[in-house]
Amino acid sequence: MSANTVRRAKAGTTEAAWVRYTLLTVALVFLLLFLVLPLAAVFTEALRKGAGAYLEALQEPDAWSAIKLTLLTAVIAVPLNLVFGIAASWAIAKFDFWGKSFLTTLVDLPFSVSPVVAGLVYVLLFGASGWFGPWLQAHDMKIVFAVPGIVLATVFVTFPFVARELIPLMQAQGNDEEQAAIVLGATGWQTFWHVTLPNIKWGLLYGVILTNARAMGEFGAVSVVSGHIRGQTNTLPLHVEILYNEYQSVAAFAVASLLAILALVTLVIKSVAEWRIERELRSIAEMPPEAPRTDIPAAQLAAAH
């Protein structure tokens, strides 16, 4: 084996230097064209007429209403998906039961269904001519073209994120610690709170951040069920579309910059959480099978007793 091959192997690759640099250049150019430049264009256009016009666009009543509705939708959808994600992932990763594969398929359903189709389903169910429409009208209840429909559509398109982050993490960790806690006399709730939850905290944070970002940025499903009523049922993405269609480009990009800032914050938190998850999974994989787990303090098991 030549010295160059040995040196490249120690560096983690056997590819020639020009191949590595070419791939790196292509990746950087791609990121520049499809990520950095669009983000720069958003903020440049938003501030084109100065900070005064930027703040004025954000303080406009319809924009403020869209911000509040977006936050309200996220505040409702994220906790609901948090509870569902933890319950579904715990059941799938820790237990064997009839219908387990079907539940796993249901978790992935929003990934395979277009958000627009999901919105149309809610219109079919709760619209004026839908299955439950006459009953809802008779009881003076409104779901479609109102806030409840927006929340339902958002919950549907975001519920896989927490579960899909926790399932592989829980499966990699196994059941040894939970079984040890139960042997020590802990109840199911104590085992979850003192053993399972500390082990999945970074994966849980990762899933919550992705859920929140998708909830605030969802367009397709929300667009179908919202009715586009300004000041009432417009979320931030819908408000951006209306402003852009009305040729108010500065205001549209000003509001869009809020979503861009959310994306950047999500990216930073996602990177930190992803790094912690990879480190925990790597420590589990490198641990000998016969060795006891040492990454979780024994005090957690004692506290569960």
C-alpha positions, 0 to 999 in steps of 0.5 A: 500500500502506497504512502498516499493511500495510507495518508488518505485512509488516516484522513477518513477517506481514500478519495483523491484530494481533487475529488474531495475539493470538488464535492465540497465546492459543489455543496458550498455552491448549492448552499449559496444559491439555494439557501444563503442568497434567498435568505439574503434577498428576503432581508434585503428586500424587507429593509429596502425602504428602511427600518421604518417601513419594515416596522410599519409592515409588522405593526399593521393590524392585519399583520399583527392579527396573523402573528397572533393567530400563528402563535395561537395555532402553534401553542395548541398544536405543539403540546398536542403533538408532544403528548401524542408523539411521546405516547406513540413512540413509547408504545412502538419502541417499548412494547409488542402488541397487535396493530403495532405496524399499523400504528407506525404506518399511521404515524407516517401518513402525513408524510405521504399525503399532500397538505392540500389533500389533508385540508380538503378532507377537513372541508369534506368532513366539516364544511357546509356541505360536508358530512357533519356540516348540517349538524354543526350549522344546527348547533352554531358551530364553525370549524372550517374557515375558522380557527378550529379548522386551522388548528386541526389542519396544523395538528394533522400535518405536524403530528409525525415529527416528535414520534419519528424523532423518538422512536429510533432513539428509544429503540436504540436505548432498549428496555434495560433501564426501565426494567431495572427501575420496575424491579426496584419497585418504581411505578410506570409513571415514576419509571417514565419520569425518572428514567425514560424522559431524561434519556430522550430529552434531546430527541424530544427537544428536536422533535418539538422544534421541528413541529413548531417550525412546521406549525408556524410555516404551514401553508397548503392545508391551512390555505384550504381551511382558512378562507383567507379572511384578513384579520381573522383566519390568515396566518403568517404564510397566508398573509405573506401571499396576500401582500405579495399578490397585492404588489406590497413587496416590502411588507410581504418580505418584512413579514416573511423575514419573521419566518426566515428568522424562525427557520434560522433559530430552528436550524441552530437549535436543531443542530445542537439537539442533533449533535447531542442525540448522535453523541448519546447514540454513539456512546450506546453503540460503543458500550460493551453488551455486558457492561452496565449503563453508566451514562444515567446516574444511579440516583435516577433509579433510586429516585424512582423507588 
